[in-house]
Amino acid sequence: ESVSWPLYTSLCQKKRNCPLIDSFFLLLGFIRKVFAILSIQLLVTVGIICLFLFVPSFEKAGKNGLVYGLAYAIFFVLYFVLVCCDSVRRSHPTNLILLSIFTLALSYLVGVISSFHETNIVLIMMGITAIVTICVSLFACQTKFDMTKYGGVLFVFALVVFFVLIFSPVFLLVATVSRIAIGGVLALLFTAFMVYDVQLIMGGRKYELSEEEYVFGALILYVDIINILLLLLYLFGGSNN
């Protein structure tokens, strides 16, 4: 498959090529499709997390190293396939099938991670994640600051953080002060990415996603939300392992 970044359109170019009323209804349909898919993804994830938290037999069967490794491999491969291969990402129903498998794999991984934390803590972190997501989304829609102009800056920042974490000694990652510092940097990064992604989806900025990219839109926002949940569990979860 050819490797390609998602299709972006400039707002001014879009208005030249499409009447304003048609452009509005196209955007509205695109947003509805993205958030409908995202809602299903989140319901699946919440359901699987609850199975791990409230069904002991499922928790024991689910904590299998081989299955976990397989799920991680599926998650990793499908993420890059959906992000990089435009012909796959825009091909219906292949795109939805792959996104469904990706969602199940990531939901399983999150479920396993959640099972190492106290149930009430996980539920609280899920509630906080929902509140953060709503607040950040509202901010992204209302603010005049156009985050889509700074996609390159976010990408470089993310790479720097990634390599710092990869090459950091283990004792720094678990020390209290380092844990708080790392958590603060990651919180800033994940929040910035969520603002960026919401603005790409909602449109009206310098760059916005094409109507063909509804799967990509749901994918990036879903990953943003999962990242925030995992970060909260990392910081406040009180893991038993």
C-alpha positions in Angstrom: 0.0 0.0 0.0 1.1 3.5 -0.6 2.1 5.5 2.4 0.3 8.8 2.8 -0.6 11.3 5.5 -4.3 12.0 6.0 -5.9 14.3 3.5 -6.1 17.9 4.8 -7.8 20.8 3.1 -7.3 24.5 3.5 -10.4 26.3 4.6 -10.1 29.1 2.1 -9.5 26.5 -0.7 -12.6 24.5 0.4 -14.8 27.6 0.3 -13.7 28.4 -3.2 -14.5 24.9 -4.5 -17.8 24.4 -2.7 -20.8 26.6 -2.0 -21.0 27.6 1.7 -24.3 25.9 2.4 -23.0 22.6 0.8 -19.8 22.9 2.7 -21.6 23.4 6.0 -23.8 20.2 5.5 -20.8 18.2 4.4 -18.9 19.2 7.6 -21.9 18.5 9.8 -22.3 15.1 8.3 -18.6 14.4 8.8 -18.7 15.5 12.4 -21.7 13.3 13.2 -20.0 10.3 11.6 -16.8 10.8 13.5 -18.5 11.2 16.9 -20.9 8.3 16.2 -17.9 6.0 15.6 -16.0 7.5 18.6 -19.0 6.9 20.9 -19.2 3.2 19.9 -15.4 2.9 20.4 -15.7 4.3 23.9 -18.7 2.2 24.8 -16.7 -0.9 23.8 -13.7 0.2 25.8 -15.8 1.0 28.9 -17.5 -2.4 28.6 -14.2 -4.3 28.4 -12.8 -2.4 31.3 -15.9 -3.2 33.4 -15.5 -6.9 32.5 -11.9 -6.8 33.9 -13.1 -4.9 37.0 -16.2 -6.8 37.9 -15.9 -10.3 36.5 -13.1 -12.2 38.3 -13.1 -15.1 35.9 -12.7 -12.8 32.9 -9.9 -10.9 34.7 -8.0 -14.2 35.4 -8.4 -15.4 31.9 -7.6 -12.0 30.4 -4.2 -11.7 32.2 -2.4 -13.9 29.7 1.0 -12.7 28.6 0.7 -14.3 25.2 -2.7 -12.7 24.5 -1.4 -9.4 25.8 1.6 -9.5 23.5 -0.7 -10.4 20.5 -3.1 -7.6 21.3 -0.2 -5.1 21.6 1.1 -6.3 18.2 -2.3 -5.9 16.6 -2.7 -2.5 18.1 0.7 -1.3 17.0 0.4 -2.6 13.4 -3.2 -1.5 12.8 -2.4 2.0 14.2 0.3 2.6 11.6 -1.7 1.0 8.8 -4.7 3.3 9.5 -2.5 6.4 9.9 -0.2 5.8 6.9 -2.1 3.9 4.3 -4.7 6.2 2.7 -6.2 3.5 0.4 -7.0 1.3 3.4 -8.1 4.2 5.6 -10.6 5.4 3.0 -11.8 2.0 1.8 -15.3 1.1 3.1 -16.0 -1.3 4.9 -12.3 -2.3 5.3 -11.5 0.8 7.2 -14.3 0.2 9.7 -13.4 -3.5 10.1 -9.8 -2.6 10.9 -10.8 0.2 13.2 -13.1 -2.3 15.1 -10.2 -4.7 15.5 -7.9 -1.9 16.6 -10.5 -0.8 19.2 -10.9 -4.3 20.6 -7.1 -4.7 20.9 -6.6 -1.4 22.6 -9.6 -1.9 24.9 -8.2 -5.2 26.0 -4.8 -3.6 26.8 -6.5 -0.8 28.8 -8.6 -3.4 30.5 -5.6 -5.4 31.6 -3.8 -2.2 32.9 -7.0 -1.2 34.7 -7.2 -4.6 36.5 -4.0 -3.8 38.4 -5.7 -0.8 40.0 -8.5 -0.5 42.6 -11.9 -0.5 41.0 -13.1 2.8 42.6 -9.9 4.5 41.4 -10.4 3.3 37.8 -14.0 4.5 37.8 -13.0 7.9 39.2 -10.2 8.3 36.6 -12.7 7.4 33.8 -15.0 10.1 35.1 -12.2 12.6 35.2 -11.2 11.6 31.7 -14.7 12.3 30.5 -14.7 15.7 32.1 -11.3 16.6 30.8 -12.3 15.5 27.3 -15.5 17.6 27.3 -13.7 20.7 28.7 -10.8 20.5 26.2 -13.2 19.9 23.3 -15.3 23.0 24.3 -12.1 25.0 24.6 -10.9 23.8 21.2 -14.1 24.8 19.6 -14.4 28.2 21.3 -10.9 29.5 21.3 -9.6 31.8 18.5 -6.2 30.2 18.8 -5.6 28.0 15.8 -3.7 24.9 16.9 -3.7 23.4 13.5 -1.0 25.8 12.4 1.4 24.1 14.9 1.2 20.4 13.9 4.9 20.3 13.1 5.8 21.7 16.5 3.6 19.2 18.3 5.2 16.4 16.4 8.7 17.4 17.2 7.8 17.9 20.9 6.2 14.4 21.0 9.3 12.9 19.5 11.6 14.6 22.1 9.4 13.4 24.9 9.2 9.9 23.5 13.0 9.5 23.2 13.6 11.1 26.7 11.2 8.5 28.2 12.8 5.6 26.2 16.3 6.4 27.4 15.5 7.5 30.9 16.7 5.2 33.7 13.9 3.1 35.3 14.4 4.7 38.7 13.7 8.1 37.3 10.4 6.9 35.9 9.2 5.6 39.3 10.6 8.3 41.6 7.9 10.6 42.9 9.4 13.9 41.7 10.2 12.5 38.3 6.8 10.9 38.1 5.1 14.2 38.7 7.3 16.1 36.2 6.9 13.5 33.5 3.1 13.4 34.2 2.9 17.2 33.8 4.8 17.2 30.5 2.7 14.3 29.2 -0.6 16.0 30.3 0.5 19.2 28.5 1.3 17.2 25.4 -1.9 15.1 25.3 -4.0 18.1 26.0 -2.4 20.0 23.1 -2.9 17.1 20.8 -6.6 16.8 21.7 -7.1 20.5 21.0 -5.3 20.0 17.7 -7.3 17.0 16.7 -10.7 18.5 17.7 -10.0 21.6 15.7 -9.0 19.4 12.7 -12.3 17.5 13.0 -14.6 20.5 13.7 -13.2 22.6 10.8 -13.1 26.4 10.5 -9.3 26.6 11.0 -6.3 26.8 8.6 -6.4 23.1 8.2 -9.2 20.6 8.6 -9.8 16.9 7.7 -11.4 16.0 4.5 -14.8 14.4 4.7 -13.2 11.1 3.5 -11.2 10.9 6.7 -13.9 10.1 9.2 -12.1 6.9 10.3 -8.9 8.8 10.9 -10.8 11.5 12.8 -12.4 8.9 15.2 -9.0 7.1 15.5 -7.0 10.1 16.6 -9.5 11.4 19.1 -10.1 8.0 20.5 -6.3 7.6 21.1 -6.2 11.0 22.7 -8.8 10.0 25.2 -7.2 6.7 26.0 -3.8 8.4 26.5 -5.4 10.8 29.0 -7.0 7.9 30.9 -3.7 5.9 31.1 -1.9 9.0 32.2 -4.3 9.6 35.0 -3.9 5.9 36.1 -0.1 6.3 36.0 -0.2 9.4 38.2 -3.0 8.7 40.6 -3.9 5.0 40.2 -2.0 3.5 43.1 -1.1 0.4 41.1 -0.7 -2.8 42.9 2.0 -3.9 40.4 
